[in-house]
Amino acid sequence: MNNSSENEIRIERLKTVEGHEDYITDLAFDESGTFLVSCSSDFLIHEWQILEETPQLHQISTMEPDMTGEILDLPNIELKNNNIISSISSRGEDGLTLNIYDQDTSEYKNSIKNVECFAVSPDGNDIVTGNSLTKMINTYDVDEGMGMELFVPEIISNSNDRYVAMSIIPDEGVNDDIVIVTTEVVFIANMSTQECREIHRIGRIILCFETFSLQCSSSGELILLGFVSPKPTIMLFDSKTGDEIRVITIPNNGEGDTFNAIFNHDSTQIVCTYGAYIYMFDVETGSQTIQYQSEQDTITSIAIDPRGGHIVVGDDEGKLHLYSVHYPSTSSGPITSRKPKQVKKKPAIMFDSVKWKKKKPFDVIEYKYKTPSLNEHGVYDMF
């Protein structure tokens, strides 16, 4: 079903492209909307110019030089600042391995091991990771190839609690705050002061393999939390106060356990998929603005064109489907429940690193089964 009034949001299917042979696990556009990357259970990464009349496809290797163990899945992918970051689940490894590739050359750059979940800074220069074994929050400089231990959040009191998801809150280039979801609690941590603020206590224990969505709005004012069990639900929180703004329950129009929820390009709409359906909800009012039944049986992943004109979804057969999105000339703006932010004088760096103590790279990047050695330049080899 698709509404056709010029005063309403409309979705129109443009084309379907093939390239993968199995379930599409994740999709991501670059900042310009020119390139799209996809990862799949066929263990392949593809880079597309999906908006071209004849989409160009480029395949990227998913194996690092010293990768050991059977690959099980490629759960997540990011494309920022000409770096492709893909997570890999493999047998015999504790947690995920993040592989980093150069987008221009497709060459493998390096890896971060033993990662439960991760978040990439808006500028793509830094990766924040959580390790469920040590409970340590770490940061990794992509360009320098240097990792640092930050802290263990005091709010995590249960040794069995595990990291599920994290997202850096955009804040005019400073980005000190990060929202973290564990199997028991949702909280905001400041990576300079190490202070943590609980915003939601999970009423049940989240299983790490559950379908789960976490994203911050483009302004950094809102936090979106989406989950499928016991029923598909979206929660919105104020990132400054931690207050719950609203809860949206997704209509159950058929069977399916695949669920995704993200903000659109300007964070005025929430786009979510459940089973074969695409939904959109107005952020200001929480009202449903569109319900569209797609041609595929199961939508497994979604990406939003940062310019706002397109949606790409992946399905369980390895196909990508491109849709155009038409917005009315007037639409709801973002929530403005607080006074406009004052321009900060703080330098545009990711974190305030004065309090940090640098570690040897191998202390963070690899926690076991790795013996560091000096190369001919007198520098420790990390990978």
N, C-alpha and C positions, 0 to 999 in steps of 0.2 A: 504494500500500500504506500502511495506517495502522494502528498498534497501538491496541487498544481497551481494554486493561487499565487499571483505575483507578490502578495503581501505575506507570504509564508515561505519558510525555508524549503527548498526543493533539492532532491538528490536525483541525479541521472547517471545511469550506467554508461560508461564510454567504451571500455574494452577489457578483455581478459588476456593475460600473457602467461606463458608456461616456461619453466626453467628448472624448477625443483621436482623431485620425484616423491616427496613425502611431505608430511605436516609442516606448514610454515609456523615456526615458533615465535618469530619476532620480526618487526620492520622498523626502520628509522630513516627519516629524511635528513639531509644535511641542512645547514642554516639557510641556504639560499633556495632550497626546494628543487634544486637541479638534479641531485643524485639521491637515490634510494638504495639502501642495503637491506637484504633479507637473509635470514638464516633458517635452517630447516633441520628436521630429523634425518635428512639424507646426508647430514654432516658437511654441507656445502654453504659457502657464503657467496651471494651474488650481488653485484653492484649494477644498478639499472639507471638509465635515463628514461624513467617511466612515462614522463609527460610528452616525450617526443612522439611524432606520428608513428614511427617505427622504433619501438624501444630498443636501445642498445643494452646488451647483457655482457657483463664481464665476471668471470668466475675467479674467486680468491681461495687459495689453499687454507685449510683449517688446522694444519698440523705444524706445530713448532718443531724446531730441530731435535729437541730432546724429549719430546712427548712420549710418555710411557702409559701403558694401560689402555684398555678398550674404551673408545669413545662411546658414550651413552646418548648424549644429546647436546644441542647448542641452544640453551634456553633464552639468551638475551643478546641484543646487539645495539651499539650506539655508533653514530657517525658525527664527529665534531672536530673542527679545526684540522681537517685532512687526516684524521686518525680514525680507523675502524677498530672498535673495541668489542670483542666477542667473548662471551663466556662459554666454557666447555665443561661438561660433566663427563668424567671418565672413571672407569672402575679402578679401585685401588688408591684413589686420591681423596684426601680429606677436603671436602668442599669443592668449589669450582676453580678452574684455571681461567684467567683472563688473558687472551691473546691480543696483542696490539699490532696493527698493520698500518703501513703507510698507504694512504688512499691513492696517491699519485703513481706509485711504483708497484703497489700490491705486495711489497716485500714485508716479511715478518720482522718486527722490531724487537719485541721482548714479551715477557709474560709476568703475571702476578699469580701466585699460587695460594691455595688454601683460603679461598674467598667464599663467604656464605652469601653475601649480596654486595652490591656496589652502586655508586652514583658518580656521574661525571659532571664536573663543574660546567656552568653555562659557556665558558670560553674554551672548553675542551682541554685545558692544560693540566688539570688535576683530576685524580680519581680517588674517591674515598671508599674504603672497604671495611667490612665487618667480619671478624673471625669468631665463629661461635665456640671454638675450642678454648681460646684464650680470653674471649669477650672483648678483645682489643679493637678499638677503632684506629685505622691506619690511613695515611694519605700517601699518595704516590705522584711524583712529578713526571709527567709523560715525556717531556723534552729532555730532562736531565737524567731520567732513569733512576731516580733516587726515591726510596721509600722511608717513611718516618712513622714511628709509633706515636699515637696521640694520647689516648687515655682509655680506661675501662669505665663506662658509665655506671655511677653508683646506683642508678635507678634499677639496674639489673641485679636482683638479689637471688634469683633462683638459678642454680648452676645448670639446670636443664633448659633454661630459656635460650632460644636461638634467634639469630637475626633472620628476618624475612624479607624486608625491603627498606630502602632509604632513598631520599631525594633531597638535594641541596636547594635551599630556599633562595631564589634570586633576590638580590638586595643592592642594586646599583653598583655592581662590581666588587662588593666586599665579600658576600657569601660566607659569613661566619657560621650561620645556623643551618642545621640539617635536621630533617624530620626522619625518625627511625621507627620502624615497626618490628617488634619481636613477636614471638609466639604468645606473649601475654600482655604487652603494653605498647601504646603509641606515645612517643615523646619527642620533644625538640631539644637538641643538644647544641650548645655553643662551643665551637671547636677552639676558641681562644681561651675562654674562661672555664671550660669544661662543665659548666652548669647545665642541668637537665630539668625540663619541665614536662610533667605528664599531661597529656591532653585527652587521652582516652584509655580506659582499662578494658581490654578485650574480655568479653563475658564468657568466652570459652577459649580453649587453647587452639590457636591456628596451627594447622599442619603445614609444614614447609612446602609440600608439593601442591597445595591448594592454589586455585586461580585467584590472583590478588593484584590489585592495581593501586599505585601510589604516585601522585604527581602534585607539583606546586603550580599555581597559576603563574602567568608570565610576569605579573607585578610582584609576586611573592606574598601577596596578602592572603591567599586561600590555599588550603590543603585538601586534596581530593583523596578519599579512601574508598576503594571499591572491593567488594568480595562477593562470592557466589553462594556461600553456605552460611546459614541454613536456607536463605533465599537471596537472589541477586539484589544487592543494596549498594547505594552510593551515599557517603557521608561527606559533608563539607565542614571544615573547621577554619576559624580565624587564626592565622599563624602567629599573631602577636599576643592575643589573649588566651588562645587555646580553646575558646568557646566553640561549641557545636552550633553551626548556623542552620543546617537543615539535613534531613534524611530523605533520600529518594529511593523508592522501591520500584524495581524494574518489572514491567508486566511479564507474566509467564505465558508466552504464546506457543509454547511447544517444549519438547524435551531438549536438553542440552546442558552441558556443564562447562562450556567455553565462555568466558566472560572477560571483557576488556572495557576500561573506562578511562578517558583522557579528556583534557580541555581542548577546545578548538584553538585556532591560531591566535585569537585575541582574548581567550578565556571568558568570552561571553556565553558560550555554550559548552555543555558536556556532551561528548560523543561516546556512546557505548555500544558494544555488540554483545548479543546473547543468543547462542544458537545460530539461527539463520537471519536474525533481525539486526538492523541498525537503528538506534534510537538517538535522539538529541533532546536535551533538556536545557531550559533557560537558567543560567546561573543566578540571575537576580530573583526570579520568582519560583524556581524549581518546577515549573510546568513543562509538560512534554511538548516539544515543538515539531517533532517528526517521528514517524514509525515507518520503517521501510523493510520489506521482506526481500532479501537478496535471492539471487538465483542459485547460489550454492547452499548445500545443506548445513555446513558448519563453518562459521567464521572463527579462525583461530588467533588472528593478530590484526592490528590496525595501526596506521600511521596517518598523520595529518600534514598536508602541505603547509609549511609555515607562511605562505602567502595567502592561504585561506581558501583557495579555489577547488581543492581536490582532497579526496579521501582514498587511501589504498587499503584494501583488506587482503589477508591471506587466508587460504582455506586448508582443509585437512588432506587435500589431494596434491598440494604443491603448486597451486595456481594463485596468481595475483590478479585482483580485480580493481580497476580504476573507476572512480566515480567523480563527477563534478558536483560541487555544492553551490547553490545559488541562494544568496542571502537577500532579504528584502532591503529596500533603501534605508529604512529605519529599523533598528533593532535595539534590544536592551544593551546597555553598557555594562561594564564591570561593576561589581559591588563597591560602593564607596562609603562604607560605614564608618571610616575613620578619616581624620583630617589628612590632607595631602602631605606626603613626606617632605621633609626639608632636605635640601641637597647636602650630602655629607662631604666633609673635607678629608676623610680618610683616604689614603692612597688606594687605587684600584688594584689591589692584590687579593688573592683568594682568601688567605687566612693571615692573622697576626701571629707571626712565628717566633716572637720574642721569647715565649715561655717554652718553646719546644727544644728538646734535646735530640740532635740528629743521631741516628743509628747507622751502623754499617748496613749497606743495602740488603745483604742476605739475611739480616735479622728480621726484616719485615716481609720481604718478597718470598722467602722459602723458610718454612719452619722445621723441616726435617728432611733427612735423606739427601742433604746437599753439603758438600765440602767446599768452602770458598778457596780460591787460589788467586795469586797475583799474576797478572799477565805481563807481557814484555814492557808495558808502559808503567808498571808499578801500581796498577789499579785493580781492585777486586773484580773478578768476573762474577756476574750475578746469575747468569742463565746458562 
